[in-house]
Amino acid sequence: MANVTVVGSQWGDEGKGKIVDWLSSRADVVVRFQGGHNAGHTLVIDGVVYKLHLLPSGIVRPGKLSVIGNGVVVDPWAFLKEVNAIREQGVTVTPDTLMLAENANLILPVHQTMDQAMERARGNNPIGTTGRGIGPCYEDKAARRGIRVCDLRDPEMLRHKLEAMMFHHNALLRGLGADQIDVSETYGALMKIAPDVLAYAGVVWKALDDAHKAGKKILFEGAQGMMLDVDHGTYPFVTSSNIVASQAATGSGVGPSQVGYVLGITKAYTTRVGSGPFPTEQENDIGEFLGQKGHEFGTTTGRKRRCGWFDAALVRQSVKLSGIHGIALTKLDVLDGLKEIKICTGYKLNGKDIDYIPAGQAEQAALEPVYEVMEGWSESTQGARSWADLPAAAVKYVKHVEELIGAPVSLLSTSPERDDTILMQDPFLS
Protein backbone atom coordinates (compact mmCIF):
# COMPACT_ATOMS: atom_id res chain seq x y z
CA MET A 1 0.00 0.00 0.00
CA ALA A 2 1.68 3.20 -1.17
CA ASN A 3 -1.04 5.54 0.14
CA VAL A 4 -2.30 6.26 3.64
CA THR A 5 -5.70 7.58 4.77
CA VAL A 6 -5.97 9.22 8.18
CA VAL A 7 -9.33 9.38 9.98
CA GLY A 8 -10.34 10.30 13.51
CA SER A 9 -11.84 7.34 15.37
CA GLN A 10 -13.75 9.23 18.07
CA TRP A 11 -15.50 12.64 18.06
CA GLY A 12 -12.58 14.54 16.57
CA ASP A 13 -9.74 16.41 18.32
CA GLU A 14 -7.71 13.19 18.52
CA GLY A 15 -4.42 14.81 17.60
CA LYS A 16 -4.56 14.25 13.83
CA GLY A 17 -2.47 17.35 13.09
CA LYS A 18 0.72 16.02 14.61
CA ILE A 19 0.34 12.55 13.11
CA VAL A 20 -0.50 13.88 9.65
CA ASP A 21 2.51 16.19 9.84
CA TRP A 22 4.69 13.26 10.89
CA LEU A 23 3.40 11.23 7.92
CA SER A 24 3.44 14.12 5.44
CA SER A 25 7.21 14.38 5.73
CA ARG A 26 7.29 11.05 3.88
CA ALA A 27 4.42 11.65 1.46
CA ASP A 28 4.52 13.48 -1.86
CA VAL A 29 0.89 14.69 -1.89
CA VAL A 30 -1.41 15.54 1.05
CA VAL A 31 -5.16 15.73 0.39
CA ARG A 32 -8.08 17.08 2.45
CA PHE A 33 -11.22 15.22 1.34
CA GLN A 34 -14.18 16.36 3.52
CA GLY A 35 -15.41 18.98 5.95
CA GLY A 36 -14.54 22.65 5.89
CA HIS A 37 -12.91 25.29 8.06
CA ASN A 38 -14.91 24.00 11.03
CA ALA A 39 -12.05 21.54 11.50
CA GLY A 40 -8.81 22.45 13.20
CA HIS A 41 -5.31 21.00 13.29
CA THR A 42 -2.51 22.28 15.49
CA LEU A 43 1.04 21.50 14.37
CA VAL A 44 4.14 22.11 16.48
CA ILE A 45 7.33 22.07 14.39
CA ASP A 46 10.66 23.13 15.90
CA GLY A 47 8.76 25.07 18.53
CA VAL A 48 6.63 26.95 15.97
CA VAL A 49 2.85 26.50 16.30
CA TYR A 50 0.74 26.38 13.15
CA LYS A 51 -3.04 26.41 13.46
CA LEU A 52 -4.72 25.11 10.31
CA HIS A 53 -8.44 24.91 9.59
CA LEU A 54 -8.88 24.39 5.86
CA LEU A 55 -5.40 23.88 4.44
CA PRO A 56 -3.92 20.36 4.44
CA SER A 57 -1.23 19.79 7.06
CA GLY A 58 1.33 19.13 4.33
CA ILE A 59 1.30 22.83 3.48
CA VAL A 60 4.05 23.52 6.04
CA ARG A 61 6.36 20.94 4.44
CA PRO A 62 8.51 22.13 1.48
CA GLY A 63 8.32 20.09 -1.70
CA LYS A 64 4.84 18.68 -1.07
CA LEU A 65 1.69 19.23 -3.11
CA SER A 66 -1.25 20.09 -0.84
CA VAL A 67 -4.71 19.45 -2.26
CA ILE A 68 -8.20 20.52 -1.20
CA GLY A 69 -10.55 17.96 -2.74
CA ASN A 70 -14.07 18.24 -4.09
CA GLY A 71 -15.52 16.76 -0.90
CA VAL A 72 -14.44 19.84 1.07
CA VAL A 73 -16.70 22.91 1.29
CA VAL A 74 -14.61 26.05 1.02
CA ASP A 75 -15.17 29.51 2.43
CA PRO A 76 -13.15 31.50 -0.15
CA TRP A 77 -12.46 34.37 2.22
CA ALA A 78 -11.32 32.03 4.98
CA PHE A 79 -9.22 30.19 2.39
CA LEU A 80 -7.35 33.32 1.32
CA LYS A 81 -6.99 34.52 4.90
CA GLU A 82 -5.41 31.22 5.96
CA VAL A 83 -3.07 31.25 2.96
CA ASN A 84 -1.90 34.74 3.91
CA ALA A 85 -1.56 33.84 7.60
CA ILE A 86 0.62 30.81 6.88
CA ARG A 87 2.75 32.89 4.52
CA GLU A 88 3.35 35.38 7.32
CA GLN A 89 4.82 32.49 9.33
CA GLY A 90 7.38 31.95 6.59
CA VAL A 91 5.66 29.14 4.66
CA THR A 92 5.84 29.33 0.87
CA VAL A 93 2.38 28.91 -0.67
CA THR A 94 1.95 29.06 -4.45
CA PRO A 95 -0.30 27.40 -7.06
CA ASP A 96 2.55 24.92 -7.50
CA THR A 97 2.27 23.79 -3.87
CA LEU A 98 -1.49 24.17 -3.28
CA MET A 99 -4.37 23.02 -5.49
CA LEU A 100 -8.08 23.64 -4.92
CA ALA A 101 -10.59 21.38 -6.66
CA GLU A 102 -12.49 23.35 -9.28
CA ASN A 103 -15.63 21.36 -8.43
CA ALA A 104 -15.53 22.09 -4.69
CA ASN A 105 -18.56 23.96 -3.33
CA LEU A 106 -18.16 27.45 -1.86
CA ILE A 107 -19.42 28.59 1.54
CA LEU A 108 -21.02 32.02 1.17
CA PRO A 109 -22.18 34.60 3.76
CA VAL A 110 -25.75 33.33 3.39
CA HIS A 111 -24.66 29.91 4.62
CA GLN A 112 -23.21 31.34 7.82
CA THR A 113 -26.32 33.47 8.35
CA MET A 114 -28.54 30.42 7.86
CA ASP A 115 -26.37 28.27 10.11
CA GLN A 116 -26.56 30.73 12.99
CA ALA A 117 -30.26 31.48 12.49
CA MET A 118 -31.19 27.80 12.53
CA GLU A 119 -29.09 27.15 15.63
CA ARG A 120 -30.86 30.04 17.42
CA ALA A 121 -34.21 28.65 16.32
CA ARG A 122 -33.38 25.31 17.98
CA GLY A 123 -33.40 27.10 21.33
CA ASN A 124 -32.48 24.73 24.15
CA ASN A 125 -31.82 21.85 21.75
CA PRO A 126 -28.87 23.04 19.65
CA ILE A 127 -26.80 20.69 17.50
CA GLY A 128 -23.63 22.53 18.52
CA THR A 129 -22.48 23.69 15.09
CA THR A 130 -19.54 26.05 14.73
CA GLY A 131 -21.77 28.54 12.89
CA ARG A 132 -19.42 28.64 9.91
CA GLY A 133 -21.99 27.64 7.30
CA ILE A 134 -20.76 24.10 6.72
CA GLY A 135 -24.14 22.37 6.97
CA PRO A 136 -26.14 24.82 4.83
CA CYS A 137 -23.43 24.66 2.15
CA TYR A 138 -23.64 20.86 2.02
CA GLU A 139 -27.44 21.23 1.86
CA ASP A 140 -27.13 23.46 -1.21
CA LYS A 141 -24.67 21.01 -2.77
CA ALA A 142 -27.15 18.14 -2.39
CA ALA A 143 -30.03 20.32 -3.59
CA ARG A 144 -28.01 21.27 -6.71
CA ARG A 145 -28.13 25.00 -6.08
CA GLY A 146 -24.55 25.34 -4.80
CA ILE A 147 -21.88 27.66 -6.13
CA ARG A 148 -18.63 25.92 -7.08
CA VAL A 149 -15.10 27.20 -7.54
CA CYS A 150 -15.37 26.84 -11.32
CA ASP A 151 -18.43 29.14 -11.35
CA LEU A 152 -16.14 32.06 -10.52
CA ARG A 153 -14.85 31.84 -14.11
CA ASP A 154 -18.29 32.71 -15.55
CA PRO A 155 -19.66 35.99 -14.10
CA GLU A 156 -22.99 35.76 -15.92
CA MET A 157 -23.64 32.19 -14.83
CA LEU A 158 -22.53 33.06 -11.29
CA ARG A 159 -25.03 35.90 -11.05
CA HIS A 160 -27.85 33.64 -12.27
CA LYS A 161 -26.97 30.91 -9.77
CA LEU A 162 -26.72 33.37 -6.89
CA GLU A 163 -30.19 34.75 -7.63
CA ALA A 164 -31.66 31.24 -7.57
CA MET A 165 -29.85 30.44 -4.32
CA MET A 166 -30.93 33.64 -2.56
CA PHE A 167 -34.55 33.17 -3.65
CA HIS A 168 -34.55 29.99 -1.59
CA HIS A 169 -32.58 31.17 1.42
CA ASN A 170 -34.14 34.60 1.80
CA ALA A 171 -37.57 33.00 2.06
CA LEU A 172 -36.30 30.93 4.96
CA LEU A 173 -34.51 33.88 6.57
CA ARG A 174 -37.72 35.93 6.43
CA GLY A 175 -39.53 33.11 8.20
CA LEU A 176 -36.85 33.02 10.88
CA GLY A 177 -36.97 36.77 11.38
CA ALA A 178 -33.34 37.15 10.25
CA ASP A 179 -31.77 39.69 7.92
CA GLN A 180 -31.94 38.79 4.24
CA ILE A 181 -28.89 38.59 1.99
CA ASP A 182 -28.38 41.00 -0.89
CA VAL A 183 -27.46 39.20 -4.12
CA SER A 184 -25.48 42.15 -5.53
CA GLU A 185 -23.40 42.44 -2.38
CA THR A 186 -22.42 38.76 -2.44
CA TYR A 187 -21.80 38.86 -6.19
CA GLY A 188 -19.55 41.90 -5.90
CA ALA A 189 -17.59 40.38 -3.03
CA LEU A 190 -17.04 37.15 -4.99
CA MET A 191 -15.94 38.96 -8.14
CA LYS A 192 -13.41 40.89 -6.10
CA ILE A 193 -11.63 37.75 -4.87
CA ALA A 194 -12.31 35.49 -7.86
CA PRO A 195 -8.86 35.94 -9.50
CA ASP A 196 -7.05 35.14 -6.24
CA VAL A 197 -9.12 31.99 -5.64
CA LEU A 198 -8.98 30.80 -9.25
CA ALA A 199 -5.19 31.00 -9.19
CA TYR A 200 -5.26 27.80 -7.10
CA ALA A 201 -8.12 26.04 -8.95
CA GLY A 202 -7.30 22.82 -10.73
CA VAL A 203 -8.56 19.42 -11.88
CA VAL A 204 -7.78 17.50 -8.70
CA TRP A 205 -8.88 14.05 -9.81
CA LYS A 206 -6.56 14.27 -12.82
CA ALA A 207 -3.64 15.59 -10.75
CA LEU A 208 -4.06 12.69 -8.31
CA ASP A 209 -4.26 10.19 -11.16
CA ASP A 210 -1.02 11.59 -12.57
CA ALA A 211 0.60 11.36 -9.12
CA HIS A 212 -0.54 7.75 -8.78
CA LYS A 213 0.85 6.82 -12.19
CA ALA A 214 4.15 8.45 -11.24
CA GLY A 215 4.38 6.24 -8.16
CA LYS A 216 4.00 9.09 -5.69
CA LYS A 217 2.81 8.54 -2.13
CA ILE A 218 -0.52 10.18 -1.32
CA LEU A 219 -1.70 10.98 2.19
CA PHE A 220 -5.45 11.52 2.55
CA GLU A 221 -6.17 13.72 5.56
CA GLY A 222 -9.55 13.46 7.24
CA ALA A 223 -11.04 16.05 9.55
CA GLN A 224 -13.15 15.56 12.71
CA GLY A 225 -13.97 12.04 13.89
CA MET A 226 -15.98 8.95 12.96
CA MET A 227 -18.73 9.50 15.51
CA LEU A 228 -19.47 12.83 13.78
CA ASP A 229 -20.08 11.11 10.42
CA VAL A 230 -23.44 12.19 8.98
CA ASP A 231 -24.46 8.56 8.37
CA HIS A 232 -22.60 6.57 11.01
CA GLY A 233 -22.20 9.05 13.87
CA THR A 234 -24.39 10.09 16.79
CA TYR A 235 -27.00 11.67 14.50
CA PRO A 236 -28.25 14.43 14.55
CA PHE A 237 -25.34 15.67 16.70
CA VAL A 238 -22.92 15.21 13.82
CA THR A 239 -21.22 17.18 11.07
CA SER A 240 -22.68 17.39 7.55
CA SER A 241 -20.17 15.21 5.71
CA ASN A 242 -19.00 11.61 5.65
CA ILE A 243 -15.83 10.97 7.64
CA VAL A 244 -15.40 7.25 6.96
CA ALA A 245 -12.22 6.30 5.10
CA SER A 246 -14.13 5.50 1.90
CA GLN A 247 -14.92 9.23 1.63
CA ALA A 248 -11.23 9.78 0.81
CA ALA A 249 -11.99 8.31 -2.62
CA THR A 250 -15.29 10.11 -3.18
CA GLY A 251 -14.07 13.42 -1.81
CA SER A 252 -10.94 13.61 -3.94
CA GLY A 253 -11.77 11.76 -7.15
CA VAL A 254 -9.73 8.56 -6.88
CA GLY A 255 -10.78 4.94 -6.97
CA PRO A 256 -11.46 3.13 -3.68
CA SER A 257 -8.41 0.93 -4.15
CA GLN A 258 -6.20 4.01 -3.72
CA VAL A 259 -7.32 4.72 -0.15
CA GLY A 260 -4.49 2.44 0.99
CA TYR A 261 -3.60 1.90 4.64
CA VAL A 262 -6.26 3.35 6.96
CA LEU A 263 -4.83 4.85 10.14
CA GLY A 264 -7.31 5.74 12.88
CA ILE A 265 -6.14 8.55 15.14
CA THR A 266 -7.27 7.69 18.65
CA LYS A 267 -6.90 9.62 21.90
CA ALA A 268 -5.99 7.64 25.04
CA TYR A 269 -9.14 9.02 26.62
CA THR A 270 -12.28 10.51 25.03
CA THR A 271 -13.41 14.08 24.33
CA ARG A 272 -16.31 15.72 22.61
CA VAL A 273 -17.22 19.32 21.67
CA GLY A 274 -20.82 20.51 21.58
CA SER A 275 -24.06 18.68 22.22
CA GLY A 276 -24.86 15.01 21.90
CA PRO A 277 -24.47 11.68 23.72
CA PHE A 278 -21.18 10.90 25.48
CA PRO A 279 -21.49 7.69 27.56
CA THR A 280 -18.09 7.93 29.30
CA GLU A 281 -18.18 11.67 30.06
CA GLN A 282 -16.81 12.59 33.48
CA GLU A 283 -18.41 15.75 34.84
CA ASN A 284 -16.20 15.62 37.90
CA ASP A 285 -12.59 15.96 39.03
CA ILE A 286 -11.44 13.32 36.53
CA GLY A 287 -12.98 15.23 33.63
CA GLU A 288 -11.41 18.45 34.88
CA PHE A 289 -8.03 16.72 35.28
CA LEU A 290 -8.10 15.39 31.71
CA GLY A 291 -9.26 18.73 30.31
CA GLN A 292 -6.65 20.83 32.06
CA LYS A 293 -3.72 18.47 31.54
CA GLY A 294 -4.70 17.73 27.94
CA HIS A 295 -5.33 21.42 27.09
CA GLU A 296 -8.74 20.46 25.77
CA PHE A 297 -9.90 23.59 24.01
CA GLY A 298 -10.95 23.62 20.35
CA THR A 299 -8.45 24.86 17.75
CA THR A 300 -11.26 26.36 15.66
CA THR A 301 -13.80 27.51 18.24
CA GLY A 302 -11.85 27.78 21.48
CA ARG A 303 -14.69 25.89 23.15
CA LYS A 304 -13.91 23.75 26.18
CA ARG A 305 -14.11 20.06 25.34
CA ARG A 306 -16.09 17.55 27.36
CA CYS A 307 -13.79 14.82 28.69
CA GLY A 308 -14.18 11.21 29.77
CA TRP A 309 -12.67 7.75 29.94
CA PHE A 310 -11.51 5.80 26.87
CA ASP A 311 -14.46 4.18 25.08
CA ALA A 312 -13.18 0.97 23.50
CA ALA A 313 -16.62 -0.04 22.21
CA LEU A 314 -16.90 3.24 20.30
CA VAL A 315 -13.42 2.91 18.76
CA ARG A 316 -14.05 -0.75 17.92
CA GLN A 317 -17.11 0.38 15.97
CA SER A 318 -15.04 2.96 14.10
CA VAL A 319 -12.42 0.32 13.27
CA LYS A 320 -15.07 -1.75 11.53
CA LEU A 321 -16.85 1.13 9.78
CA SER A 322 -13.68 2.59 8.29
CA GLY A 323 -11.69 -0.61 7.79
CA ILE A 324 -8.97 0.76 10.06
CA HIS A 325 -5.75 -1.23 9.75
CA GLY A 326 -4.04 0.32 12.77
CA ILE A 327 -4.37 3.23 15.16
CA ALA A 328 -2.15 6.07 16.26
CA LEU A 329 -2.72 6.38 20.00
CA THR A 330 -2.21 9.96 21.17
CA LYS A 331 -1.97 11.85 24.47
CA LEU A 332 -0.98 8.84 26.55
CA ASP A 333 1.01 11.23 28.75
CA VAL A 334 -2.20 12.96 29.89
CA LEU A 335 -3.02 9.83 31.91
CA ASP A 336 0.25 10.08 33.87
CA GLY A 337 -0.38 10.34 37.61
CA LEU A 338 -3.78 8.64 37.76
CA LYS A 339 -3.96 5.83 40.34
CA GLU A 340 -6.56 3.94 38.36
CA ILE A 341 -7.84 4.21 34.80
CA LYS A 342 -11.19 3.07 33.49
CA ILE A 343 -11.93 1.70 30.02
CA CYS A 344 -15.47 1.34 28.66
CA THR A 345 -15.86 -2.12 27.11
CA GLY A 346 -19.58 -1.98 26.30
CA TYR A 347 -22.90 -0.57 27.50
CA LYS A 348 -26.10 -1.30 29.34
CA LEU A 349 -29.23 -0.30 27.42
CA ASN A 350 -32.48 -0.68 29.32
CA GLY A 351 -30.89 -3.40 31.42
CA LYS A 352 -29.44 -5.34 28.48
CA ASP A 353 -25.80 -5.67 27.46
CA ILE A 354 -24.88 -4.07 24.13
CA ASP A 355 -21.44 -3.80 22.51
CA TYR A 356 -22.03 -0.96 20.04
CA ILE A 357 -23.53 2.52 19.77
CA PRO A 358 -27.03 2.13 18.28
CA ALA A 359 -28.46 4.45 15.62
CA GLY A 360 -31.47 5.69 17.59
CA GLN A 361 -31.15 9.07 19.31
CA ALA A 362 -33.09 8.01 22.41
CA GLU A 363 -31.10 4.78 22.68
CA GLN A 364 -27.81 6.66 22.42
CA ALA A 365 -28.87 9.00 25.22
CA ALA A 366 -29.80 6.03 27.43
CA LEU A 367 -26.49 4.17 27.15
CA GLU A 368 -24.74 3.36 30.41
CA PRO A 369 -21.02 2.52 30.17
CA VAL A 370 -19.64 -0.78 31.45
CA TYR A 371 -16.10 -0.28 32.73
CA GLU A 372 -12.96 -2.26 33.36
CA VAL A 373 -10.57 -0.74 35.90
CA MET A 374 -6.84 -0.81 35.27
CA GLU A 375 -3.89 0.20 37.39
CA GLY A 376 -2.49 3.64 36.58
CA TRP A 377 1.12 4.81 36.72
CA SER A 378 2.95 7.58 38.52
CA GLU A 379 5.97 7.78 36.17
CA SER A 380 6.04 10.20 33.25
CA THR A 381 5.48 8.97 29.69
CA GLN A 382 5.89 12.42 28.17
CA GLY A 383 8.45 12.47 25.39
CA ALA A 384 8.97 8.70 25.36
CA ARG A 385 10.38 7.46 22.05
CA SER A 386 10.64 3.72 22.70
CA TRP A 387 8.74 1.01 24.56
CA ALA A 388 11.62 0.83 27.04
CA ASP A 389 10.84 4.41 28.11
CA LEU A 390 7.29 3.51 29.17
CA PRO A 391 6.18 2.32 32.62
CA ALA A 392 5.00 -1.30 32.69
CA ALA A 393 1.45 -0.21 33.58
CA ALA A 394 1.33 2.11 30.55
CA VAL A 395 2.46 -0.70 28.25
CA LYS A 396 -0.23 -2.94 29.73
CA TYR A 397 -2.83 -0.24 29.09
CA VAL A 398 -1.81 0.14 25.43
CA LYS A 399 -1.81 -3.62 24.86
CA HIS A 400 -5.27 -3.96 26.40
CA VAL A 401 -6.59 -1.16 24.20
CA GLU A 402 -5.37 -3.14 21.17
CA GLU A 403 -7.22 -6.24 22.35
CA LEU A 404 -10.46 -4.38 23.02
CA ILE A 405 -10.67 -2.42 19.74
CA GLY A 406 -9.48 -5.21 17.45
CA ALA A 407 -6.66 -3.23 15.82
CA PRO A 408 -2.96 -2.79 16.56
CA VAL A 409 -1.34 0.42 17.76
CA SER A 410 0.84 1.44 14.80
CA LEU A 411 2.08 4.68 16.32
CA LEU A 412 2.15 5.95 19.89
CA SER A 413 2.36 9.70 20.51
CA THR A 414 3.68 10.93 23.86
CA SER A 415 3.70 14.71 23.38
CA PRO A 416 2.73 17.36 20.82
CA GLU A 417 6.30 17.37 19.48
CA ARG A 418 6.61 15.62 16.13
CA ASP A 419 9.49 13.32 17.07
CA ASP A 420 8.00 12.15 20.37
CA THR A 421 6.46 9.19 18.58
CA ILE A 422 6.98 5.45 18.97
CA LEU A 423 6.62 3.65 15.63
CA MET A 424 5.51 0.04 15.68
CA GLN A 425 4.27 -0.28 12.11
CA ASP A 426 5.03 2.06 9.19
CA PRO A 427 1.70 2.83 7.42
CA PHE A 428 3.47 3.66 4.14
CA LEU A 429 5.19 0.27 4.10
CA SER A 430 2.28 -1.84 5.31
Buried (B, 14 or more C-beta within 10 A) or exposed (E): BBBBBBBBBBBBBBBBBBBBBBBBEBBBBBBBBBBBBBBBBBBBBEEEEBBBBBBBBBBBBEEBBBBBBBBBBBBBBBBBBBBEBBEEEEBEBEEEBBBBBBBBBBBBBBBBBBBBBBBEEEEEEBBBBBBBBBBBBBBBBEEEBBBBBBBBEEEEEBBEBBEEBBEBBBEBBEEBEBEBBEBEEBBEBBEEBBEBBBEBBBBBBEBBBEBBEEEBBBBBBBBBBBBBBBEBBBBEBBBBBBBBBBBBBBBBBBEEEBBBBBBBBBBBBBBBBBBBBBBBBBEEEBBEBBBEBBEBEBBBBEEEBBBBBBBBBBBBBBBEBBBBBBBBBBBBBBBBEBEEBBBBBBBBBEEEEBEBBBEEBEBBEBBEBBBBEBEBBEBBBBEBBEEEBBBEBBBBBBEBBBEBBEBBBBBBBBBBBBEBBBEBBEBBEE
